[in-house]
């Protein structure tokens, strides 16, 4: 299977395009949120409770929850769905344009369902809560962040919409935060789902594309050490030339 490298760099992250997969995911999520919101308001209690991800129920056969929980978002905070949909558009559109709609959607749901599986497996263990309810597309969104970082590792993005940083470093930071936070208890955010989405996304990309995927994504410590030593050698060489009366700047390979 070929790995398309034509899109390894981008001049602009915001191309204002809405490819079909991203468009219909956003429409579906917003439509379900509105039905969820007004339906719960009219009934006086949450609807769609059977579509939320509950590990104990999944083990008893409610496997559809591994899929349906991705379309439900927190009714108490509109920022939950706004942030997820904005991130889906910003990072999902370039990925879909690179891979095509079919592969993009397959990847999105593999990451989302994979994140749900991680949540179920951990919460049915003695260390988890089998009755913990989980909703939101964040597991799939984190998978998209990983894919973007591997496709466009040197693209400068605004981390948290404030700090310019290369995409590959942003993904590493988010991954580290998700890993560390997954050990915390009492949080209302499912960091385990975030981490699970990235893990399944990484496995998918490596399985599909092998060593060709994200070759410039790796943090090459050995290469950086060689570069550091080369810079030091160049500085010492310049100092040596100045001491011997040469004012010309040398051309060093």
C-alpha positions as CSV (number, residue, x, y, z in Angstrom):
1,X,0.0,0.0,0.0
2,X,1.4,3.3,-1.0
3,X,1.9,6.1,1.5
4,X,1.2,9.5,-0.1
5,X,3.9,11.9,0.7
6,X,2.7,14.9,-1.4
7,X,1.1,16.5,1.7
8,X,4.0,16.2,4.2
9,X,4.1,20.0,4.4
10,X,1.4,22.6,4.2
11,X,1.7,26.4,3.7
12,X,-1.5,27.0,5.8
13,X,-3.4,24.9,8.3
14,X,-6.6,26.9,7.6
15,X,-7.7,26.1,4.1
16,X,-11.4,26.7,4.8
17,X,-12.4,23.4,3.2
18,X,-15.0,21.0,4.4
19,X,-14.4,17.6,2.8
20,X,-17.3,15.2,2.9
21,X,-16.3,13.1,5.8
22,X,-15.5,16.0,8.1
23,X,-18.7,17.8,7.0
24,X,-21.1,14.9,7.8
25,X,-19.4,14.1,11.0
26,X,-19.9,17.7,12.2
27,X,-23.5,17.7,11.0
28,X,-24.2,14.4,12.7
29,X,-22.6,15.4,16.0
30,X,-24.4,18.8,16.1
31,X,-27.8,17.3,15.1
32,X,-27.5,14.6,17.8
33,X,-26.5,17.2,20.4
34,X,-29.5,19.4,19.6
35,X,-31.9,16.4,19.9
36,X,-30.1,15.3,23.0
37,X,-30.4,18.7,24.5
38,X,-34.0,19.6,23.7
39,X,-35.2,16.1,24.3
40,X,-33.7,15.9,27.7
41,X,-35.1,19.4,28.5
42,X,-38.6,18.4,27.5
43,X,-38.6,15.1,29.4
44,X,-36.9,16.5,32.4
45,X,-34.3,13.7,32.3
46,X,-31.5,12.7,29.9
47,X,-32.5,10.8,26.8
48,X,-30.2,8.5,24.9
49,X,-28.8,7.1,28.2
50,X,-28.6,3.6,26.5
51,X,-26.2,5.1,23.9
52,X,-23.7,6.3,26.5
53,X,-20.6,4.1,27.0
54,X,-21.0,2.1,30.3
55,X,-18.4,-0.6,30.7
56,X,-20.6,-2.9,32.7
57,X,-23.3,-2.7,30.0
58,X,-20.9,-3.3,27.2
59,X,-19.7,-6.5,28.8
60,X,-23.3,-7.7,29.1
61,X,-23.8,-7.2,25.4
62,X,-24.4,-3.5,24.7
63,X,-21.6,-3.4,22.1
64,X,-23.3,-0.6,20.1
65,X,-22.2,1.8,22.9
66,X,-18.6,1.6,21.6
67,X,-19.9,3.4,18.5
68,X,-22.8,5.6,19.7
69,X,-21.0,7.3,22.6
70,X,-18.9,9.2,20.0
71,X,-21.9,11.3,19.0
72,X,-23.0,12.3,22.5
73,X,-21.5,15.4,24.3
74,X,-21.9,17.0,27.7
75,X,-25.1,18.9,27.9
76,X,-23.8,21.0,30.8
77,X,-21.1,22.7,28.7
78,X,-21.4,23.7,25.1
79,X,-17.6,24.1,25.0
80,X,-17.3,20.3,24.9
81,X,-18.9,19.9,21.5
82,X,-17.5,23.2,20.2
83,X,-13.9,22.3,21.0
84,X,-14.3,18.8,19.5
85,X,-15.9,19.9,16.3
86,X,-13.4,22.8,15.8
87,X,-10.5,20.4,16.3
88,X,-12.2,17.9,14.0
89,X,-12.4,20.5,11.2
90,X,-8.9,22.0,11.8
91,X,-7.0,18.7,11.9
92,X,-9.4,16.3,10.3
93,X,-9.8,18.2,7.0
94,X,-6.1,18.0,6.0
95,X,-6.0,14.3,7.0
96,X,-9.1,13.5,4.9
97,X,-7.7,15.4,1.9
98,X,-4.5,13.3,2.2
99,X,-6.1,9.9,2.7
100,X,-9.5,10.2,1.1
101,X,-12.9,10.0,2.7
102,X,-13.1,6.3,3.1
103,X,-9.8,5.8,4.8
104,X,-10.3,8.9,6.9
105,X,-13.7,7.7,8.2
106,X,-12.3,4.2,8.9
107,X,-9.5,5.7,10.9
108,X,-11.8,8.0,12.8
109,X,-14.1,5.2,14.0
110,X,-11.2,2.8,14.6
111,X,-9.7,5.4,17.0
112,X,-13.1,6.1,18.6
113,X,-14.1,2.5,19.1
114,X,-10.5,1.6,20.2
115,X,-10.7,4.4,22.8
116,X,-13.9,2.9,24.0
117,X,-12.4,-0.5,24.3
118,X,-9.6,0.8,26.4
119,X,-12.1,2.5,28.7
120,X,-14.0,-0.7,29.1
121,X,-11.0,-2.9,29.7
122,X,-9.6,-0.7,32.4
123,X,-12.9,0.0,34.1
124,X,-13.9,-3.6,34.4
125,X,-10.6,-4.3,36.2
126,X,-10.3,-4.0,40.0
127,X,-8.8,-0.6,39.5
128,X,-11.8,0.9,37.6
129,X,-15.4,1.7,37.9
130,X,-17.6,-0.5,35.6
131,X,-20.5,1.9,36.0
132,X,-18.6,5.0,34.8
133,X,-20.4,6.7,31.9
134,X,-18.3,8.1,29.1
135,X,-19.5,10.3,26.2
136,X,-17.8,12.4,23.6
137,X,-15.7,12.1,20.4
138,X,-12.4,13.0,22.1
139,X,-10.9,9.6,21.6
140,X,-11.3,9.8,17.9
141,X,-10.2,13.5,17.9
142,X,-7.0,12.6,19.7
143,X,-6.4,9.9,17.0
144,X,-6.8,12.6,14.4
145,X,-4.2,14.8,16.2
146,X,-1.8,11.9,16.0
147,X,-2.4,11.4,12.3
148,X,-1.9,15.1,11.6
149,X,1.3,15.1,13.6
150,X,2.6,12.2,11.6
151,X,1.5,13.5,8.2
152,X,2.6,17.1,8.8
153,X,5.2,16.9,11.5
154,X,6.8,20.3,10.8
155,X,3.6,22.3,10.3
156,X,3.4,25.1,12.8
157,X,0.1,25.1,14.8
158,X,-1.2,27.1,17.7
159,X,-1.3,24.8,20.7
160,X,-4.3,25.7,22.8
161,X,-4.9,28.4,20.2
162,X,-2.1,30.5,21.8
163,X,1.4,29.0,21.4
164,X,3.0,28.4,18.0
165,X,4.6,24.9,18.0
166,X,5.4,22.2,15.4
167,X,2.7,19.6,15.1
168,X,4.9,16.7,16.1
169,X,5.9,18.3,19.4
170,X,2.3,19.3,20.1
171,X,1.2,15.6,19.6
172,X,4.0,14.4,21.9
173,X,2.9,16.9,24.6
174,X,-0.7,16.0,24.4
175,X,0.2,12.3,24.4
176,X,2.3,12.7,27.5
177,X,-0.4,14.7,29.3
178,X,-3.0,12.0,28.4
179,X,-0.7,9.3,29.7
180,X,0.1,11.0,33.0
181,X,-3.5,12.1,33.5
182,X,-4.8,8.6,32.9
183,X,-3.4,7.6,36.3
184,X,-5.4,10.3,38.1
185,X,-8.7,9.5,39.8
186,X,-11.8,11.7,40.2
187,X,-11.4,13.6,36.9
188,X,-14.5,14.3,34.8
189,X,-12.3,14.0,31.7
190,X,-11.7,10.5,30.3
191,X,-7.9,10.9,29.7
192,X,-7.8,7.1,29.2
193,X,-10.0,7.5,26.1
194,X,-7.7,10.2,24.8
195,X,-4.7,7.9,25.2
196,X,-6.5,4.9,23.8
197,X,-7.5,6.9,20.6
198,X,-3.9,7.8,20.0
199,X,-2.6,4.2,20.6
200,X,-5.1,2.7,18.2
201,X,-4.4,5.4,15.7
202,X,-0.6,4.8,15.9
203,X,-1.1,1.0,15.5
204,X,-3.4,1.6,12.5
205,X,-1.0,3.9,10.7
206,X,2.0,1.7,11.3
207,X,0.0,-1.4,10.2
208,X,-1.2,0.3,7.0
209,X,2.0,2.3,6.1
210,X,4.8,0.6,8.0
211,X,8.1,2.4,8.4
212,X,7.2,4.9,5.7
213,X,4.6,6.5,8.1
214,X,5.8,9.6,10.0
215,X,9.5,9.1,9.3
216,X,10.1,12.7,10.3
217,X,7.8,12.5,13.3
218,X,10.3,10.6,15.5
219,X,12.4,12.7,17.9
220,X,15.9,11.6,16.7
221,X,18.1,12.1,19.7
222,X,21.2,10.7,18.0
223,X,20.8,13.0,15.0
224,X,20.3,16.0,17.3
225,X,23.5,15.1,19.2
226,X,25.5,14.9,15.9
227,X,24.1,18.2,14.9
228,X,25.1,19.7,18.2
229,X,28.6,18.4,17.9
230,X,28.9,19.7,14.3
231,X,27.8,23.2,15.5
232,X,30.4,23.2,18.2
233,X,33.1,22.1,15.7
234,X,32.2,24.9,13.4
235,X,32.4,27.5,16.2
236,X,35.8,26.2,17.3
237,X,37.0,26.3,13.7
238,X,35.9,30.0,13.4
239,X,37.7,30.9,16.6
240,X,40.8,29.1,15.3
241,X,40.8,31.1,12.1
242,X,40.3,34.4,13.9
243,X,43.2,33.7,16.2
244,X,45.4,33.1,13.1
245,X,44.5,36.4,11.5
246,X,41.7,35.3,9.0
247,X,38.8,37.7,8.9
248,X,36.9,35.8,6.2
249,X,34.0,33.7,7.2
250,X,34.8,30.1,6.2
251,X,32.5,28.0,4.1
252,X,32.0,24.8,6.1
253,X,30.0,21.8,5.0
